[in-house]
Amino acid sequence: MNGVPKDSELDWVLVLAPFRKDADYIAAFLQEQKIEVQGAKVDDDLVEHLALSPGIIVITHEALNPQVVASVAAHLAEQPDWSEVPIIVLLERTAPVARIRIQLQTSWPGSRLLFYTRPIAPLELVNGIQSNLLVRLRQRQVRDSIERERELRLELNHRVKNILASVTSIFQMTRRGATTVEDLASDFTGRLQALSNVHTAVFQAGGEEVSLSAIIDLTVSPYNSDGVSRINVTGSDLVVSRDAGTTIALCLHELITNAIKYGALSHPDGHVELAWTVAKSAGSNFTMNWTEVGGPQVREPTRQGYGTRYVRSALGSLFGTAPEIVFAPAGFRCNVSGPAARISPESADL
């Protein structure tokens, strides 16, 4: 009967029965039902057992002295809100049940009190204990549910703050590069849509990681409608972190916007080749190439616009190396490479 309680879906029982062999008898028929039991003495040993957090306390009439009542009361006072410890009190048939009930309810307000008079059939006591072990299990399940809800609220609060910070940053950068209200509204709306696409993909994935193919497909699909592919995509799928997916999607949005205004997508016969690879032989090195074909002749701008600045800064930060941006006459190119581990949690297995 002594020892540390075993791990179990159901809780364990603390028996406080100092006289005769009551504790041994109770333990014997509970153990026959595979119920974990611990016995305690009416001294400091009780405090040590209570510190182990029993699921149910079984206490006989003889153990109800002021010291025991006070120790149990102190234990109950430390219980969290979800916890209502079942306490089964075994009374003598001649005991003043009503008076004892009132006294214990006053002393132990954080308990679930049940009273039995002796002699009691073992089956009746076992049934009562098993029923209350299930009650205790339900209490713990409620606790777990409350904890999960609390964690979800904290995570939601964190994500909303991050999203608002991203929106604020995007607006400020867009405002600095806009020359008219119409440009501000159009560019800001497009960038928000790109951000929204990423969060949609992450939500559908159900976690902090997302398919790179899904991110890119959501970003480029509006430009590949009616059976016409203006942006040809090739690359094996790769799971990337939410932050990496967000950065790549926003950079692709800037490249698409630039191609529509000045590059290949501004010409009816123009298109874009977007390809990425992960080279296993090069220490899982990730490479992504954006190449514009069939557009007007490209001239390097006299000043660097917002989109170029953002792509250079964002991809450089993500991969640890600045991308190669080339304003070649035949078509604009943007190439970036870096360790796959910087964007993908699965790269270690590649």
C-alpha positions as CSV (number, residue, x, y, z in Angstrom):
1,M,0.0,0.0,0.0
2,N,3.0,2.3,0.4
3,G,5.0,3.9,-2.3
4,V,4.6,6.5,-5.0
5,P,1.3,6.3,-6.9
6,K,1.5,4.9,-10.4
7,D,0.7,7.0,-13.5
8,S,-2.9,6.2,-14.5
9,E,-5.8,7.7,-16.4
10,L,-7.8,7.5,-13.2
11,D,-6.5,9.0,-10.0
12,W,-5.4,7.4,-6.7
13,V,-7.0,7.1,-3.3
14,L,-5.6,8.3,0.1
15,V,-6.9,6.3,3.0
16,L,-6.8,7.8,6.5
17,A,-8.0,5.1,9.0
18,P,-5.8,5.0,12.1
19,F,-7.6,2.3,14.2
20,R,-8.0,-1.5,13.8
21,K,-7.1,-2.8,10.4
22,D,-9.6,-0.6,8.5
23,A,-6.8,0.9,6.2
24,D,-5.6,-2.6,5.3
25,Y,-9.1,-3.9,4.6
26,I,-10.0,-0.8,2.4
27,A,-6.7,-1.1,0.5
28,A,-7.2,-4.8,-0.1
29,F,-10.5,-4.6,-1.8
30,L,-9.7,-1.4,-3.7
31,Q,-6.5,-3.0,-5.1
32,E,-8.6,-6.0,-6.2
33,Q,-10.3,-3.5,-8.5
34,K,-6.9,-2.2,-9.7
35,I,-7.4,1.1,-7.9
36,E,-4.1,2.7,-6.6
37,V,-4.2,3.2,-2.8
38,Q,-2.0,5.0,-0.3
39,G,-2.3,5.0,3.5
40,A,-1.4,7.8,5.8
41,K,-1.0,8.2,9.5
42,V,-2.5,11.0,11.7
43,D,0.7,13.0,11.9
44,D,3.1,14.8,9.6
45,D,2.9,11.8,7.3
46,L,-0.6,13.0,6.3
47,V,0.8,16.4,5.1
48,E,3.4,14.6,3.0
49,H,0.7,12.4,1.4
50,L,-1.6,15.3,0.8
51,A,1.3,17.1,-1.0
52,L,1.2,14.2,-3.6
53,S,-2.4,15.4,-4.6
54,P,-4.6,12.4,-4.1
55,G,-7.7,12.2,-6.2
56,I,-10.0,11.0,-3.4
57,I,-9.6,11.0,0.4
58,V,-11.2,8.2,2.4
59,I,-11.3,9.1,6.1
60,T,-12.8,7.2,9.0
61,H,-14.7,8.7,12.0
62,E,-11.7,8.0,14.3
63,A,-9.4,10.2,12.3
64,L,-11.5,13.3,12.5
65,N,-9.5,15.2,15.1
66,P,-8.7,18.9,14.9
67,Q,-5.2,18.4,13.5
68,V,-6.4,16.2,10.6
69,V,-9.3,18.5,9.8
70,A,-6.9,21.5,9.8
71,S,-4.4,19.7,7.5
72,V,-7.1,18.6,5.0
73,A,-8.5,22.2,5.1
74,A,-5.1,23.6,4.3
75,H,-4.7,21.2,1.4
76,L,-8.2,22.1,0.0
77,A,-7.4,25.8,0.3
78,E,-4.5,25.3,-2.2
79,Q,-6.7,23.6,-4.8
80,P,-7.2,25.5,-8.1
81,D,-10.7,26.6,-9.2
82,W,-11.4,23.5,-11.2
83,S,-10.7,21.1,-8.4
84,E,-13.3,19.8,-6.0
85,V,-11.7,16.9,-4.1
86,P,-14.1,14.1,-3.3
87,I,-13.8,13.1,0.4
88,I,-15.6,10.0,1.6
89,V,-16.2,9.9,5.4
90,L,-16.9,6.6,7.1
91,L,-19.0,7.2,10.2
92,E,-20.1,5.0,13.0
93,R,-23.8,4.2,12.9
94,T,-24.4,6.1,16.2
95,A,-22.5,9.2,15.0
96,P,-24.3,12.6,14.9
97,V,-24.2,12.7,11.1
98,A,-26.0,16.0,10.6
99,R,-23.7,17.9,13.1
100,I,-20.5,16.3,11.5
101,R,-21.7,17.2,8.0
102,I,-22.2,20.8,9.0
103,Q,-18.9,21.0,10.7
104,L,-17.0,19.5,7.8
105,Q,-18.8,21.5,5.2
106,T,-17.7,24.6,7.1
107,S,-14.1,23.4,7.5
108,W,-13.8,21.9,4.0
109,P,-15.7,24.1,1.6
110,G,-13.5,23.1,-1.4
111,S,-14.5,19.4,-1.2
112,R,-17.1,17.0,-2.5
113,L,-18.3,15.4,0.7
114,L,-19.9,12.0,0.8
115,F,-20.9,10.1,4.0
116,Y,-21.3,6.4,4.6
117,T,-22.2,4.7,7.9
118,R,-20.5,1.5,9.0
119,P,-20.6,-1.4,8.6
120,I,-20.6,-0.9,4.8
121,A,-20.5,-3.6,2.1
122,P,-17.2,-3.5,0.2
123,L,-19.0,-3.4,-3.1
124,E,-20.9,-0.3,-2.1
125,L,-17.7,1.5,-1.0
126,V,-15.9,0.5,-4.2
127,N,-18.7,1.7,-6.4
128,G,-18.8,5.0,-4.6
129,I,-15.0,5.4,-5.0
130,Q,-15.0,4.4,-8.6
131,S,-17.8,6.8,-9.4
132,N,-15.9,9.6,-7.8
133,L,-12.7,8.7,-9.5
134,L,-14.6,9.3,-12.8
135,V,-15.8,12.6,-11.4
136,R,-12.2,13.5,-10.6
137,L,-11.2,12.5,-14.2
138,R,-13.9,14.7,-15.6
139,Q,-12.6,17.6,-13.4
140,R,-9.1,17.1,-14.8
141,Q,-10.4,17.0,-18.4
142,V,-12.2,20.3,-17.7
143,R,-8.9,21.7,-16.4
144,D,-7.1,20.6,-19.5
145,S,-9.8,22.1,-21.7
146,I,-9.5,25.4,-19.8
147,E,-5.7,25.3,-20.2
148,R,-6.0,24.7,-23.9
149,E,-8.5,27.6,-24.3
150,R,-6.1,29.9,-22.4
151,E,-3.2,28.9,-24.6
152,L,-5.3,29.4,-27.7
153,R,-6.3,32.9,-26.5
154,L,-2.7,33.8,-25.8
155,E,-1.6,32.5,-29.2
156,L,-4.5,34.4,-30.9
157,N,-3.5,37.6,-29.2
158,H,0.2,37.1,-30.2
159,R,-0.8,36.4,-33.8
160,V,-3.2,39.3,-34.1
161,K,-0.4,41.6,-32.8
162,N,2.0,40.3,-35.3
163,I,-0.5,40.7,-38.1
164,L,-1.3,44.3,-37.1
165,A,2.5,45.0,-36.9
166,S,2.9,43.6,-40.4
167,V,0.0,45.6,-41.8
168,T,1.3,48.8,-40.2
169,S,4.8,48.2,-41.7
170,I,3.4,47.5,-45.1
171,F,1.3,50.6,-45.0
172,Q,4.2,52.8,-44.0
173,M,6.5,51.5,-46.7
174,T,3.7,51.7,-49.3
175,R,2.9,55.3,-48.3
176,R,6.5,56.4,-48.7
177,G,6.6,55.1,-52.3
178,A,3.2,56.3,-53.4
179,T,2.7,59.4,-55.6
180,T,-1.1,59.4,-55.6
181,V,-3.9,58.2,-53.4
182,E,-4.9,55.8,-56.1
183,D,-1.4,54.3,-56.2
184,L,-1.4,54.0,-52.4
185,A,-4.8,52.3,-52.3
186,S,-4.0,49.9,-55.2
187,D,-0.5,48.9,-53.9
188,F,-1.6,48.6,-50.3
189,T,-4.6,46.4,-51.2
190,G,-2.4,44.1,-53.3
191,R,0.1,43.7,-50.5
192,L,-2.6,43.0,-48.0
193,Q,-4.0,40.3,-50.3
194,A,-0.6,38.7,-50.6
195,L,-0.3,38.7,-46.8
196,S,-3.9,37.2,-46.6
197,N,-2.9,34.4,-49.0
198,V,-0.1,33.3,-46.7
199,H,-2.3,33.2,-43.7
200,T,-5.0,31.3,-45.6
201,A,-2.4,28.7,-46.5
202,V,-1.1,28.4,-43.0
203,F,-4.6,28.1,-41.6
204,Q,-5.4,25.3,-44.0
205,A,-2.1,23.6,-43.1
206,G,-3.1,23.7,-39.5
207,G,0.2,24.7,-37.9
208,E,3.3,26.9,-38.0
209,E,4.5,25.2,-41.2
210,V,3.1,25.4,-44.7
211,S,3.8,24.0,-48.1
212,L,5.9,26.3,-50.3
213,S,4.0,25.1,-53.4
214,A,0.7,26.1,-51.7
215,I,2.1,29.6,-50.9
216,I,3.3,30.1,-54.4
217,D,0.2,28.8,-56.0
218,L,-2.0,31.1,-54.0
219,T,0.2,34.0,-54.9
220,V,0.5,33.4,-58.7
221,S,-2.9,31.7,-59.5
222,P,-4.7,35.0,-60.1
223,Y,-2.3,35.6,-63.1
224,N,-2.8,32.1,-64.5
225,S,-6.5,32.3,-65.3
226,D,-8.6,31.2,-68.3
227,G,-6.2,28.5,-69.2
228,V,-3.3,30.9,-69.8
229,S,-0.2,30.6,-67.8
230,R,1.6,33.9,-67.5
231,I,3.8,32.6,-64.6
232,N,5.2,29.1,-65.1
233,V,6.1,27.5,-61.8
234,T,8.4,24.5,-61.3
235,G,9.9,23.0,-58.2
236,S,9.5,20.1,-55.8
237,D,7.4,20.8,-52.7
238,L,9.0,21.9,-49.5
239,V,7.6,22.6,-46.0
240,V,8.6,26.0,-44.9
241,S,8.0,28.0,-41.7
242,R,5.2,30.5,-41.5
243,D,7.5,33.5,-41.4
244,A,9.5,32.2,-44.4
245,G,6.3,31.6,-46.4
246,T,5.1,35.1,-45.6
247,T,8.4,36.7,-46.8
248,I,8.5,34.7,-50.0
249,A,4.9,35.5,-50.8
250,L,5.3,39.2,-50.2
251,C,8.5,39.3,-52.3
252,L,6.7,37.4,-55.2
253,H,3.9,39.9,-55.0
254,E,6.4,42.7,-55.5
255,L,8.0,41.0,-58.4
256,I,4.6,40.3,-60.0
257,T,3.6,43.9,-59.5
258,N,6.8,45.2,-61.1
259,A,6.4,42.7,-64.0
260,I,2.8,43.9,-64.6
261,K,3.8,47.6,-64.6
262,Y,7.2,47.5,-66.4
263,G,8.2,43.9,-67.3
264,A,7.2,40.8,-69.1
265,L,3.6,40.7,-67.8
266,S,3.0,44.2,-69.3
267,H,3.3,42.6,-72.8
268,P,0.7,40.2,-74.1
269,D,3.3,37.6,-75.2
270,G,5.4,38.0,-72.0
271,H,5.7,35.4,-69.2
272,V,7.7,34.6,-66.2
273,E,9.6,31.4,-65.3
274,L,9.7,30.8,-61.6
275,A,11.7,27.8,-60.5
276,W,13.3,26.6,-57.2
277,T,15.5,23.7,-56.3
278,V,17.1,22.1,-53.2
279,A,20.5,20.8,-53.9
280,K,21.2,17.9,-51.5
281,S,24.9,17.7,-52.6
282,A,25.4,21.3,-51.6
283,G,24.4,21.0,-48.0
284,S,20.7,21.3,-48.7
285,N,21.1,24.7,-50.5
286,F,17.9,26.3,-51.6
287,T,17.8,28.3,-54.9
288,M,14.9,30.3,-56.4
289,N,15.0,32.0,-59.8
290,W,12.6,34.5,-61.2
291,T,13.2,35.1,-64.9
292,E,11.0,37.3,-67.2
293,V,10.8,36.4,-70.9
294,G,9.1,38.1,-73.9
295,G,8.5,41.5,-72.4
296,P,9.7,44.9,-73.5
297,Q,13.4,45.7,-73.5
298,V,14.5,46.3,-69.9
299,R,16.3,49.4,-68.8
300,E,17.8,49.7,-65.3
301,P,15.9,52.4,-63.4
302,T,17.7,55.6,-62.3
303,R,16.4,55.1,-58.8
304,Q,15.5,52.0,-56.7
305,G,11.8,51.7,-56.1
306,Y,10.1,50.3,-53.0
307,G,9.5,46.9,-54.5
308,T,13.2,46.4,-55.3
309,R,14.3,47.7,-52.0
310,Y,11.9,45.4,-50.2
311,V,12.8,42.3,-52.2
312,R,16.5,42.9,-51.7
313,S,16.2,43.5,-48.0
314,A,13.6,40.8,-47.2
315,L,15.3,38.0,-49.2
316,G,18.7,39.0,-47.9
317,S,17.5,38.8,-44.3
318,L,15.7,35.5,-44.9
319,F,18.6,33.7,-46.6
320,G,21.6,35.5,-45.2
321,T,22.7,36.5,-48.6
322,A,21.4,39.4,-50.8
323,P,19.6,38.3,-54.0
324,E,21.0,38.9,-57.4
325,I,18.8,41.4,-59.2
326,V,19.6,41.9,-62.9
327,F,18.0,44.4,-65.2
328,A,19.1,42.5,-68.3
329,P,17.8,44.0,-71.6
330,A,16.2,40.6,-72.6
331,G,14.3,40.3,-69.3
332,F,14.5,41.1,-65.6
333,R,15.9,38.4,-63.3
334,C,16.0,37.9,-59.6
335,N,17.9,34.9,-58.2
336,V,18.4,34.0,-54.5
337,S,20.1,31.1,-52.8
338,G,21.0,30.1,-49.2
339,P,20.8,27.2,-46.7
340,A,17.5,25.5,-46.9
341,A,17.6,25.2,-43.1
342,R,16.9,29.0,-42.9
343,I,13.4,28.5,-44.3
344,S,12.5,24.8,-43.8
345,P,12.4,22.7,-40.6
346,E,12.6,19.5,-42.7
347,S,15.8,20.5,-44.4
348,A,17.8,18.4,-41.9
349,D,16.2,15.3,-43.4
350,L,17.1,16.2,-47.0
